[in-house]
Amino acid sequence: MPKALAFFQGKVVPVSEARVSVMTHALHYGTAVFEGVRGNWNEEQGKLYVFRMREHYERFIQGCRIMMLDIPYTVDDLCRITVELLQSCGYREDIYVRPLAYKSEERVANLILQQLDSDFALMTVPFGSYIETDGAISCCTSSWRRMDDTIIPPRVKISGHYVNSILAKTEAVLAGFDEAIMLTQSGNISEGSGENLFLVSNGVLNTPPVAENNLTGITRDSAIRLATDELGLEVVERTIRRSELYLADEVFLTGTAAHITPVGSLDRRPIGDGKVGPITSKLGEMYVDVITGNNSKYLAWCSEIPLENV
């Protein structure tokens, strides 16, 4: 039987024992950095693969530098801790891995990062589809603008920053949509509430540059490399205006949680024929093969978790 465990204060404990005080600084001020890492179960092989774990922890450490979170672990240490925790948990299904570095000091009314202690925790949970849909999803343009890099850097996963995404996602769902598309302060396309965005027009793949205040997405990078190396597509990073999405042949979103998610409509306007487009379909199928360890060419992106036989 799988066990619900966490790495907390330097050791593996039951999740029920991984608790912090209500006085914890990060709880009050969002002074934390996290990552979202996928573990993908291959039923045929009976193996669990964690996708691009090292790259996730490299971005995680970048976030810690920005937030002055001093944790005593290297990228190698974090990868090892993750593998050991997943072995102890024993999950044989798709999972979501959540590393968290946070200001752990029990102190309020202090806004000076370098004066506050930091800690690290790691937990994992079973995790299926992020957006429940059998086909292309519906999106709306959010009234909430993506925060600028000069406000809170969006290129890493800072906890307090995600209120921006939460407001946009909540607004979209309340209005009957699946997801929100967020604009920059200048009115350009930034990304989804929790995903990067791609637009297909005349066989060319277009995506906003990171300078448009979006996350330096690992799935985004994977999609670009698969599109160019396997499908022979041209990929252009450029400024994209809102109205271009209405006229696109295809639009899709990418993210660790969302994988590659096709967008069928925006603001109740169909994109293309409103169905999953051919490029999105090919890329999505290829991506699933890669993350589940079925494509030997990209097996270096996957970390196999040794599990005991049952």
C-alpha positions as CSV (number, residue, x, y, z in Angstrom):
1,M,0.0,0.0,0.0
2,P,1.3,3.5,-0.8
3,K,2.2,5.7,2.2
4,A,1.5,9.4,2.5
5,L,4.9,10.7,3.5
6,A,6.8,14.0,3.4
7,F,10.3,15.2,3.8
8,F,10.1,17.8,6.6
9,Q,12.7,19.4,8.7
10,G,15.4,17.1,7.4
11,K,13.7,13.7,7.7
12,V,10.9,11.6,6.2
13,V,7.7,11.7,8.3
14,P,4.0,10.9,7.8
15,V,2.2,13.9,6.1
16,S,0.1,14.3,9.2
17,E,3.2,15.2,11.2
18,A,4.5,17.7,8.7
19,R,3.0,20.8,10.3
20,V,4.0,24.4,10.8
21,S,2.9,27.1,13.3
22,V,0.2,29.7,12.4
23,M,3.0,32.2,13.2
24,T,5.1,31.0,10.2
25,H,6.3,33.9,8.1
26,A,5.5,32.3,4.8
27,L,1.9,31.6,5.8
28,H,1.3,35.3,6.3
29,Y,3.4,36.9,3.5
30,G,3.8,34.2,0.7
31,T,7.5,34.2,1.2
32,A,8.1,30.8,-0.3
33,V,9.1,29.2,-3.6
34,F,7.7,26.0,-4.9
35,E,7.9,23.6,-7.9
36,G,5.5,21.3,-9.6
37,V,7.1,18.1,-10.8
38,R,5.2,15.2,-12.5
39,G,5.8,11.5,-11.9
40,N,4.2,9.5,-14.7
41,W,3.2,5.9,-14.3
42,N,3.8,3.5,-17.2
43,E,1.4,0.6,-16.6
44,E,2.8,-1.6,-19.3
45,Q,6.3,-1.3,-18.0
46,G,5.3,-1.1,-14.4
47,K,7.6,1.9,-13.9
48,L,7.3,5.4,-12.5
49,Y,9.2,8.2,-14.4
50,V,9.8,11.7,-13.0
51,F,10.0,14.2,-15.9
52,R,13.0,16.6,-16.1
53,M,13.5,16.6,-12.4
54,R,16.9,18.2,-12.5
55,E,15.6,21.1,-14.6
56,H,12.8,21.7,-12.1
57,Y,15.2,21.9,-9.2
58,E,17.6,24.2,-11.1
59,R,14.6,26.6,-11.5
60,F,13.7,26.0,-7.9
61,I,17.2,27.1,-6.7
62,Q,16.9,30.2,-8.9
63,G,13.7,31.1,-7.1
64,C,15.4,30.5,-3.8
65,R,18.2,33.0,-4.8
66,I,15.6,35.7,-5.6
67,M,13.7,35.2,-2.4
68,M,16.9,34.8,-0.3
69,L,15.8,31.3,0.9
70,D,18.9,29.7,2.3
71,I,18.4,25.9,2.2
72,P,21.3,23.5,2.7
73,Y,20.7,21.4,-0.4
74,T,22.2,21.3,-3.9
75,V,20.3,20.3,-7.0
76,D,21.9,16.8,-6.7
77,D,20.7,16.6,-3.0
78,L,17.2,17.6,-4.0
79,C,17.0,15.0,-6.7
80,R,18.3,12.3,-4.3
81,I,15.8,13.3,-1.6
82,T,13.0,13.2,-4.1
83,V,13.9,9.7,-5.4
84,E,14.2,8.4,-1.8
85,L,10.8,9.9,-0.8
86,L,9.0,8.4,-3.8
87,Q,10.6,5.0,-3.1
88,S,9.3,5.2,0.5
89,C,5.8,6.3,-0.7
90,G,5.5,3.5,-3.2
91,Y,3.0,5.1,-5.5
92,R,2.2,3.2,-8.7
93,E,0.1,5.9,-10.4
94,D,0.6,9.4,-11.8
95,I,1.8,11.7,-9.0
96,Y,2.5,15.4,-8.4
97,V,5.7,16.2,-6.5
98,R,5.7,19.5,-4.6
99,P,9.0,20.9,-3.2
100,L,8.7,24.0,-1.1
101,A,11.3,26.3,0.3
102,Y,9.8,28.8,2.8
103,K,10.6,31.4,5.4
104,S,10.0,29.2,8.4
105,E,10.6,31.7,11.2
106,E,7.7,32.2,13.5
107,R,7.7,36.0,13.1
108,V,5.2,38.6,11.8
109,A,5.6,42.3,11.1
110,N,9.1,41.7,9.6
111,L,9.6,42.3,5.8
112,I,13.3,41.9,5.7
113,L,14.1,38.5,4.0
114,Q,17.7,38.2,5.1
115,Q,16.7,38.4,8.8
116,L,14.4,35.3,8.5
117,D,15.2,31.6,8.8
118,S,14.4,29.3,5.9
119,D,13.4,25.6,5.6
120,F,12.6,23.0,3.0
121,A,9.7,20.5,2.7
122,L,8.8,18.0,0.0
123,M,5.5,16.1,-0.5
124,T,3.8,14.1,-3.2
125,V,0.2,13.2,-4.0
126,P,-1.6,11.1,-6.6
127,F,-2.5,13.4,-9.5
128,G,-4.5,12.8,-12.6
129,S,-5.7,15.4,-15.2
130,Y,-5.3,19.1,-14.2
131,I,-8.0,20.2,-16.6
132,E,-10.9,17.7,-17.0
133,T,-11.8,17.6,-20.7
134,D,-12.1,15.0,-23.4
135,G,-11.2,17.5,-26.2
136,A,-10.3,21.2,-26.6
137,I,-10.9,23.5,-23.7
138,S,-12.7,26.9,-23.6
139,C,-10.8,30.0,-22.4
140,C,-11.5,33.6,-21.7
141,T,-9.3,36.6,-21.6
142,S,-8.9,37.5,-18.0
143,S,-9.6,40.9,-16.6
144,W,-6.6,40.3,-14.3
145,R,-3.3,41.3,-15.9
146,R,-0.2,39.3,-15.4
147,M,2.1,40.9,-12.9
148,D,5.3,42.5,-14.3
149,D,8.8,41.3,-13.5
150,T,9.3,44.6,-11.7
151,I,6.5,43.7,-9.3
152,I,7.1,40.0,-8.6
153,P,9.4,38.0,-10.9
154,P,7.1,35.5,-12.8
155,R,9.9,33.5,-14.3
156,V,10.1,31.3,-11.1
157,K,7.3,30.0,-8.8
158,I,7.1,32.4,-5.9
159,S,4.1,31.5,-3.7
160,G,2.8,35.0,-3.2
161,H,2.8,35.6,-6.9
162,Y,0.3,32.8,-7.5
163,V,-2.6,34.9,-6.1
164,N,-2.5,36.6,-9.5
165,S,-3.1,33.3,-11.2
166,I,-5.7,32.1,-8.7
167,L,-7.8,35.2,-9.2
168,A,-7.7,34.7,-13.0
169,K,-8.5,31.0,-12.9
170,T,-11.3,31.5,-10.4
171,E,-12.8,34.3,-12.5
172,A,-12.7,32.0,-15.6
173,V,-14.4,29.1,-13.9
174,L,-17.1,31.2,-12.4
175,A,-17.9,32.5,-15.9
176,G,-18.2,29.0,-17.3
177,F,-14.8,28.6,-18.9
178,D,-12.0,26.1,-18.3
179,E,-9.1,28.4,-18.2
180,A,-8.0,32.0,-18.4
181,I,-5.5,33.7,-20.8
182,M,-3.7,36.5,-19.2
183,L,-2.4,39.7,-20.8
184,T,0.6,41.8,-19.9
185,Q,0.2,45.4,-18.7
186,S,0.8,46.4,-22.3
187,G,-2.1,44.2,-23.5
188,N,0.1,41.5,-25.1
189,I,-0.5,37.8,-24.5
190,S,1.5,36.5,-21.5
191,E,0.3,33.0,-20.7
192,G,-2.5,31.0,-19.1
193,S,-3.1,31.1,-15.4
194,G,-0.8,28.2,-14.9
195,E,0.5,27.3,-18.4
196,N,2.6,28.7,-21.3
197,L,0.8,29.4,-24.6
198,F,1.5,28.5,-28.2
199,L,-0.3,29.7,-31.4
200,V,-0.2,27.9,-34.7
201,S,-0.5,30.0,-37.8
202,N,0.3,28.8,-41.4
203,G,2.3,25.9,-40.0
204,V,4.5,28.1,-37.8
205,L,4.5,27.7,-34.0
206,N,4.5,31.1,-32.2
207,T,4.9,31.7,-28.4
208,P,5.4,34.8,-26.3
209,P,9.0,35.3,-25.1
210,V,9.8,35.1,-21.4
211,A,10.1,38.9,-21.4
212,E,6.2,38.9,-21.6
213,N,6.2,38.1,-17.9
214,N,5.6,34.3,-18.2
215,L,7.2,31.4,-16.5
216,T,10.4,29.9,-18.0
217,G,8.4,26.7,-18.6
218,I,10.1,23.3,-18.7
219,T,7.2,21.8,-20.6
220,R,7.3,24.9,-22.9
221,D,11.0,24.1,-23.6
222,S,10.1,20.4,-24.2
223,A,7.4,21.3,-26.7
224,I,9.7,23.6,-28.6
225,R,12.4,21.0,-28.9
226,L,9.9,18.3,-29.9
227,A,8.3,20.6,-32.5
228,T,11.6,21.5,-34.1
229,D,13.5,18.3,-33.8
230,E,10.7,15.8,-34.5
231,L,8.0,17.7,-36.5
232,G,10.4,20.0,-38.3
233,L,8.4,23.0,-37.4
234,E,9.6,26.6,-37.2
235,V,9.2,28.1,-33.8
236,V,9.1,31.9,-33.3
237,E,9.2,33.6,-30.0
238,R,7.5,37.0,-30.4
239,T,5.0,39.4,-29.1
240,I,1.4,38.2,-29.7
241,R,-1.7,40.4,-29.6
242,R,-5.0,39.2,-28.2
243,S,-6.8,39.3,-31.5
244,E,-4.2,37.0,-33.1
245,L,-5.6,34.1,-31.0
246,Y,-9.0,34.6,-32.5
247,L,-7.5,34.1,-36.0
248,A,-5.1,31.3,-35.2
249,D,-5.3,27.9,-36.8
250,E,-4.6,26.2,-33.4
251,V,-3.8,27.3,-29.9
252,F,-2.5,25.1,-27.1
253,L,-1.2,25.5,-23.5
254,T,1.7,23.7,-22.0
255,G,2.6,23.0,-18.3
256,T,3.8,20.3,-16.0
257,A,0.3,19.8,-14.6
258,A,-1.6,20.6,-17.9
259,H,0.8,18.6,-20.2
260,I,-0.2,19.8,-23.7
261,T,-3.8,21.1,-23.6
262,P,-5.6,22.2,-26.8
263,V,-7.7,25.3,-26.8
264,G,-10.9,25.2,-28.8
265,S,-12.3,28.6,-28.1
266,L,-11.4,32.0,-26.7
267,D,-14.0,34.5,-25.5
268,R,-16.7,32.2,-27.1
269,R,-15.0,32.5,-30.5
270,P,-13.9,29.1,-32.0
271,I,-10.2,28.7,-32.8
272,G,-9.9,27.0,-36.1
273,D,-12.8,24.5,-36.3
274,G,-13.0,24.5,-32.5
275,K,-11.5,21.0,-32.3
276,V,-8.1,19.6,-31.5
277,G,-5.8,20.7,-34.3
278,P,-3.4,18.3,-36.2
279,I,-0.2,19.8,-34.9
280,T,-1.5,20.0,-31.3
281,S,-2.6,16.4,-31.6
282,K,0.8,15.1,-32.9
283,L,2.7,17.1,-30.3
284,G,0.5,15.9,-27.5
285,E,0.8,12.3,-28.4
286,M,4.5,12.5,-28.7
287,Y,4.8,14.3,-25.4
288,V,2.9,11.6,-23.6
289,D,5.2,9.0,-25.0
290,V,8.2,10.9,-23.9
291,I,7.1,11.6,-20.3
292,T,6.1,7.9,-19.7
293,G,9.4,6.6,-20.9
294,N,8.2,5.2,-24.2
295,N,10.5,7.2,-26.4
296,S,14.1,6.0,-26.0
297,K,15.5,9.1,-27.7
298,Y,14.3,11.3,-24.8
299,L,14.8,8.8,-21.9
300,A,17.5,11.1,-20.5
301,W,14.6,13.5,-19.6
302,C,13.0,10.8,-17.4
303,S,14.2,9.7,-14.0
304,E,13.1,6.2,-13.3
305,I,12.1,5.6,-9.6
306,P,13.2,2.1,-8.4
307,L,10.2,0.6,-6.7
308,E,9.9,-2.7,-4.7
309,N,8.1,-5.5,-6.4
310,V,4.6,-6.2,-5.1
